């Protein structure tokens, strides 16, 4: 009798917990998503493409990175951007998550979705832990992507060579070469990545070749990256092309780039 009671009690607990999806993570790398949680980068790039920029001689965008575990600070960042009227879009330089888990991606995405302007995210080295790479691709899209805004070509690259264990080309020179075009649609290029050259996570055997191909893009203005968890401004190759590093969002600041034709300026904004 006592065993029967214990068994029934166990079944009661089991059934009651089966509906508590938000409390217990049984499958942290589950790849199933609703339509609202997939292809985020493409959806936001499409929104950006619908913006009329014909009368603009300049625009501003914000760049951040490494928001893993910093949910409160990310909420403050979103609020700060939404209180501005001059930011056209946001680029997240990667490391949305700490362990590449589904809940982490969705917790961060739900916060960034509150931005009033479109945002796109690169993949960071933490984002590809476990099944994180597949989760990132499902939620945000390809690890390498590009878009054009106000005649400026944005080339967004996966540079997390160490975490990919050199099992696939990182950086992907085939993709980079595809972006090199003297197109009548663009005047200049900006390159974004998570890991910068010189870092242990980067494939430094090809760093000079990587930079050589980046410079072949039409009128390369600068490169932006995350990963280092502190602000950086560095001419890695001593040729005038500056790599700007974003801080960890925990320090409550972000970069704002004002882009003109053939020039730009940047500032660090604290919130």
C-alpha positions, 0 to 999 in steps of 0.5 A: 500500500505504501509503495502504491502511495509513493508511486502515485505521488511520484506520478503526480509530481511528474505530471505537474512538472511536465508543464513547467517548461519555463522552470526546467530546461530538459533539452538545452540544445533543442532546435525547435523554434516558433517562426518569430524566433528564426531568421532574425538577422534577415528580418531586420536587414529587410526592415533596414532595406525598406528605409528611405535614405535618399536624403541622408548624407550620413547615418549613425549605428551602435555597436556592442558585444559580449552581453552574456549573463548581463541581462540587466545591463542589456535592458538598460542599453535597449532603453538608452537606444530607444531614448535616442532618435539618431540611431539607424540600427544596432550591430551586436558583435557576438557572445550573446550567450555564455554556454550556447544554450537555447534559453540564453539565446532566447533570453537575450533575443527577447531583450534585443527585440524591444529595440525600436530600431533593427539589430543584427548579431554576429556569432561569438566564440561562446555562442557556438559551445555545445550545439550553440552554432546550430542554435545561432544559425536557426535563430539569427542566420548564417555565421557570415552575412552582409548587407548594404545601408545608405551605400555602405557595405557591411561585411559581418564575419565569423572569426572564431577559429579556435572554437570551430577547431579548424574543422571549417574555414574560419575566416571563410575566404570564399565568402570574403572574396564574394563580397569584394565588388566594385559595385555601383550600389556602394561607396564604402565598406565596414567590416565587423567580426567577433574575434580580432586578428592577433587574439588566440581565438583567431587563426593568426596563420592567415591574419595578414592574408585576411587583412589583405582581402578585407582591404580589397573591399571597396573603400574600407573605412574601418573594422569593428570587433567585440570579444576583448571585454575592453575598449580598443582602438588599434592599427593592427597592420600599421596601414591606417585601417583601425580596428575598434573594439567594443567593451563588455556591456557590463561596463555600461557603454557602447560605440556609436559610429557616424558614417559619411561618404568616405569618412566617419567618426566614433564615440563611446557612450556611457549609460 
